[in-house]
Amino acid sequence: MTETTQLPILVLGGTGKTGSRVVTALRARGATVRVASRSAEQRFDWTDDRTWGPALAAVSAVYLVPLDGVPTGPAFVRRAVDAGVERIVLLSARGTDVPGYFAADDPGNQARLDLEAALRASGIEWTILRPGWFAQNFSEGFFRDEVRAGELTLPTGAASVSFVDTEDIAAVAVAALLDPGHAGETYELSGPRAVTFDEALAEIAAVTGRQARYVPVDPAGYTAELIARGLPELDASMWASALNGIHRGLEAKISDGVQRALGRPARDFTDFVRAAAATGAWTA
């Protein structure tokens, strides 16, 4: 597979945090891209397999972003193989195969495990990305509104997190989609250092002047509060399960996946803050 791949590369979740960046980077290298999501021109819905065939028609490779808790991933992999897809790059999660990293009954993690197993048994070229927590959660995701409001409340104690920049995730994904040498690799991705939430908020304040404080809370109480706010119980439980790795200190680990895949260090959290601030992430 080369930079001028003739058949399109299908990017699922192509309007999301990593998918949108994968699309931009693929096009910069001359690849033809088919963007698919529930809201894209090429409609794709994990819960409606009638949308799978048109999305998979005549594509060479797939950047696969699963929907949390939906167990249809293995069936999609089989459809992709039958459609002639040559390579799949999967966005999974760090800790997926580590006992205790997620709650034992977490359907999201079980779905990831099943999908990884299906990919490894597929008979085509595959690469698995296992990133830790995204730095962009502060600027365009789960934490942004609370940061802007001045108080970030989480059940994560005083733990540190080696936040990974989604620009790095996209760069590794594109390398795996276009370049040789990545087939059969599982890349665990993190930033180059771990920071506490207090430190992360201090860095944002130093660049933007927007002050926010971190408030650690009890995990059980936090889940109950999410449900009380109207979040479905299953979604609240999966969110709490995802935060468990931080609370236990497991997300402080520094992983070498970016270095192994790209031959360069991962982007630092400070670089992320400066770039996000320049776009008005916390002030616009």
N, C-alpha and C positions, 0 to 999 in steps of 0.2 A: 504494500500500500504506500502511495507516495503523496506528496503535497498537492498534486494535481489529480487526485482521485476523480474519476469520471462519474461514477455512480454517487448519488447523494449519501451523506452521513445523516442518519436520523438522530436528532437530539430530543429526547423526552424531557419534559419540564423545561423547555427551552426559554421560558420567560422567568424562571426562578433565579435564585442567587448564583448557583454554579452554572446552570444551563445557559443563561443569557451570556455569561462570560465565555463559555465553551463555544457558543455560536459565533461570537465576535472573533475569537482567536482562530477558529477554523477558517472563517472567511478571509482573515488576514493572511493565511497561508495558502489561499487559492482553492480550498475545498468547497464543494457544493453542499449546502446544508438544507435539510428539511426539518423545520421547527414544528414540534407537535406538543400540544397540551390541550386541556379542556377549553382554553380560551383562544388558542392559536388558529390560524387559517386551516392547518392540518389538524383536525380535531382528534384528540386521543384521550380515552377514558379507561383507567385501569379496571373499572367495574363494568365496562361494556365492550366485550371482545369483538363486536361488530366494527369497532373503530381501529382494531389492530391491523387488519389486512391492508387497508389503504395506506396506513402509515408505513408499513413494512415493504410495500411494493417497490422492487428494484432499488434497494439501498445496499450499500456495501458494509456498513458498520453502524453500531448503535451506541449512543451514550445513554445509559439506562439509569434513570432516577426513579426509584419505586415510590409508591404512596404508602406512608406508614400504616402498618396494620392490615393492609390488603394482601391476601394470600395468593394472588393470581400470577405472581412473578414467574414461577416455574413453567406455567402454561404459556406465558408470553415468550419465554426463552425457546420453548419447543416450536412455537409458531415462527420465531425469527430464524431458527435453523432450517425449518421447512421452506422458508421464503428465500433462502440462499444467502443470508447474512454471513459474512466471513469473520467478523470481529465484534465483540461486545465489551464495553468498558462500563463497569458497574459502580455506582456511588453507594457504598455501604456505610458502615460506621465503626469507629474505633471501639474495641471491647466487645464486639459482636460474639466472638467465640470464647470470651473469658467468663467463667462461671462467677456469678455474683455482680457482674458489672451492671447488668440491668436486672429488673425484677424477674423472678423465675417464671411468672405468668404473663410477661409482657408480650402481647401478640405482635407488636412491631418488631421486636428482636427475633422472635421465632420466624416471622416472615423473611427477615434478612438472612437468617441461617439457611432456610429452605432455598432461597433464591441463589445464594452463593453456591450451595451444593449443586443445584441444577446447572449453574453456569460451568462449574468445574467438570461436570459430566456431559456437557453438551457436544464435545467433539470439535468445536471451533475455537479460534483464538479468543482468549479472554484476559482481562486485567481487572483486578478489584481494588478500588480505592476505599480506604478506611480512615476518613478524616476525624479529628476530634472536633471540639466546638468551634464554630465559625466566629472569627472576629467581627464579621459583618452583622452578627446578631445585635451588636450595639448600634449600628448605623442604619440598618434597613430590615431589621427582624424583631425578634421577640422582646429585646430589651429597650428598643429605641424610645417608645412612648414614655416609659417610666424614667429613662435618663432625662428626657426633655422636661418631664414633670418634676424632676429633682429628687426622686427616691426610687431606688431599685430594690425590690423585695424578692428574695430567693431563699430556698431551703438548702443552702450550700455551705454554711459555716464560714470558716476562715480559709477555705481551701484555695489553692492556686490552680490556674488553668493555662495550658500552653495553646492559646487560641491560634487557629490556623486561618490565614487569609484566603478567601475564596478565589482570589486571583491565582494563588499557587495551586489550588485544587484544579482549576480550569487548565492551567498550564500542563499539569501532569496528565490530565485527561486527554488533552490534545496530542501530547507526545505519544500516549498509548494508542490513540486512534490512528495516527498517521505514520509513526516511525517504527522501525524494527527494534527488537530487543526488549519489548515489554510484555510479550505474550506469556501467560502463566505466572505473572508477578502479582503479589498482593502488597500494595504500598500503604503503610500506616503514616498518616500525615498530621503534622502539628507545626506550630510556630517554633522559633529557635529558643524561646525562654517562656517560663510560666510567670503569670502575674495574678495577684489576688484581685477580687472585684474592687476593693478600695483603691488599689494601685491603678487599675484600668480606668476607673472614674476620675482619678486624679490626673491621669494623662489627658483624658478628654477635656477636663477643666483647664488644664494648662494651655491647651491650644485654642479652645473656644471661649473660655471664660464662663462657660455654663457649669455651675456647681450641681452635683448630685451626690447623694450619700447612699451607701449600701446598707440594707437592713436584713440581717440573717434571721430566718424564722424556722419554726418547727416543721419538718417535712409533712407530717400527718395533717397538721393544721393548714398548711399551705394547700394541699390537695383538696381539703374540704372547702377552703375559700374559693378555689377555682370553680368547683362544682356549684357553690352558692352564687357565683357570678354568672352562671349559665353555661359553663363549658360542659359538654357531655362527660359522663363519668369515665367512659373508656379513654377519651382523649386526655382527661385530667390525669388518669393513672399512667398513661404512656409518657406524658410530660414529666411527671414526678419520677418515673423510672429512668428517663433520660438524664435527669439531674442527679440521680443517685451516684453516678461515677464521679461527679465533681465533689459531692459531699464526702465521699470516701477517700478523696485525695488522688484518685486514679487518673484524673485528667491533667495532672501536673507533669506527667511523663513527656519527655522530649523524644519525638520519633524522627527517624532519618529518611522517611519516604521521599520527601522533596529532593534532598541531596542525592539519593540513589537514582531517582527518575530523571532529574534535570541536570545534575552535576553542579548545582549551586545551592547556597543556603536558602532556607525558607525566609520569607519576609517577616520582619519584626513587627510587633504590635504597634510600636511608635510610628512606623512608616504607614501602617493602616490608618491610624488616627489622623495623621496629617493629610493623607489623601482623601479620607472621608470628610474631614472638616472643610477641605477646599471645595467640595461639592455642596456644602450647606446641609450636611446630614443632620446636624443637631440645631441649626439656627434658621433654616428656611421655613 
